[in-house]
């Protein structure tokens, strides 16, 4: 992880709630434009469950599904629009 001391502390607390942190390195200060920030290496242990079925994403509230977009057609239309606008 990379961040300020406060950011590193906050992320470490959050990860502790979700996993077991088995090792934390010393804070290595960064230099240059990243002065005041530190790099920390963590080793996490996550508990797994016996259920290995893929998890379905939670539905988005108010979303009834959407229209599928043909990406090849959308890209072709975008290229055409760029060519027309650049020659004008």
C-alpha positions in Angstrom: 0.0 0.0 0.0 1.1 3.6 -0.6 -0.3 6.6 1.2 0.0 9.1 4.0 0.2 7.7 7.5 -3.5 8.4 8.1 -4.5 6.7 4.9 -2.3 3.6 5.7 -3.8 3.4 9.2 -7.4 3.7 7.8 -6.8 1.0 5.2 -5.1 -1.3 7.7 -8.1 -1.0 10.0 -10.5 -1.7 7.1 -8.5 -4.8 6.0 -8.3 -6.0 9.6 -12.1 -6.2 9.6 -12.2 -8.3 6.4 -9.0 -10.4 6.8 -6.3 -11.5 9.1 -3.1 -9.4 8.6 -0.3 -11.9 9.2 2.6 -9.5 8.5 3.1 -5.7 8.1 6.4 -4.3 6.9 8.1 -1.1 8.2 6.9 2.1 6.6 9.3 3.1 3.8 9.3 6.8 3.1 8.9 7.9 -0.5 10.8 10.8 -2.0 10.3 13.4 -4.7 6.7 14.4 -5.5 5.6 11.6 -3.1 7.4 13.1 -0.1 5.2 12.7 3.0 3.8 9.4 1.7 4.9 5.9 2.7 4.9 2.4 1.2 3.9 -0.6 3.4 3.8 -4.2 2.4 1.1 -6.4 4.0 0.5 -10.1 4.0 -3.2 -11.0 4.3 -4.9 -14.3 5.1 -8.5 -14.6 3.9 -10.9 -17.2 5.1 -12.7 -19.1 2.4 -16.1 -20.8 2.6 -17.0 -24.2 1.4 -19.4 -22.7 -1.2 -17.4 -22.1 -4.3 -20.3 -21.1 -6.6 -19.7 -17.8 -8.4 -21.3 -14.9 -6.6 -23.9 -12.9 -8.6 -23.5 -9.2 -8.3 -26.1 -7.4 -6.2 -28.8 -5.8 -8.4 -28.6 -2.0 -8.8 -31.7 -0.4 -7.1 -34.1 1.0 -9.7 -32.4 -0.7 -12.6 -34.6 -2.9 -14.7 -31.9 -3.9 -17.2 -30.7 -2.1 -20.2 -30.3 -2.3 -23.9 -27.3 -4.2 -25.3 -25.1 -2.2 -27.5 -23.3 -3.5 -30.6 -19.8 -2.3 -29.8 -18.5 -2.9 -33.4 -21.2 -0.6 -34.8 -20.7 2.0 -32.1 -16.9 2.1 -32.8 -17.5 2.4 -36.5 -19.9 5.3 -36.0 -17.4 7.0 -33.7 -14.6 6.6 -36.2 -16.8 8.1 -38.9 -17.8 11.0 -36.8 -14.1 11.8 -36.0 -13.2 11.8 -39.6 -16.0 14.1 -40.6 -15.3 16.5 -37.7 -11.5 16.6 -38.3 -11.9 17.6 -42.0 -14.4 20.4 -41.3 
